[in-house]
Amino acid sequence: MKPADKHYKFINSKTGYAIYYHSINSERPIEEIKTELQEVKTKVAIQNGIYIGTVYWEEIKDDADQ
């Protein structure tokens, strides 16, 4: 199994701060990745006591990827 190679940060859109980081193996089907990200988003919102609609994720890109 390949190590996790996609990294995401979850951001509170009201503050603009990253509140959680998560890594995923990119060899998984895209639908599984999206499902996992949605589950993490829900968990992050609950743990931080914020509305789920204010949390979003974005992939962290290395400078070499750009």
WOMO-V668174 format. One record per residue. N is the residue number from 1. RES is the residue in one small letter. PSI is psi as a letter, one per 40 degrees, with the letter a starting at -180 (999 if undefined). Layout:
N | RES | PSI
N | RES | PSI
This chain:
1 | m | h
2 | k | h
3 | p | i
4 | a | h
5 | d | e
6 | k | h
7 | h | h
8 | y | i
9 | k | i
10 | f | h
11 | i | h
12 | n | h
13 | s | d
14 | k | d
15 | t | d
16 | g | e
17 | y | i
18 | a | h
19 | i | e
20 | y | i
21 | y | i
22 | h | i
23 | s | i
24 | i | i
25 | n | h
26 | s | e
27 | e | e
28 | r | i
29 | p | i
30 | i | d
31 | e | d
32 | e | d
33 | i | d
34 | k | d
35 | t | d
36 | e | d
37 | l | d
38 | q | d
39 | e | d
40 | v | d
41 | k | d
42 | t | d
43 | k | d
44 | v | d
45 | a | d
46 | i | d
47 | q | d
48 | n | e
49 | g | f
50 | i | i
51 | y | h
52 | i | d
53 | g | e
54 | t | e
55 | v | h
56 | y | i
57 | w | i
58 | e | i
59 | e | h
60 | i | h
61 | k | h
62 | d | i
63 | d | d
64 | a | d
65 | d | e
66 | q | 999
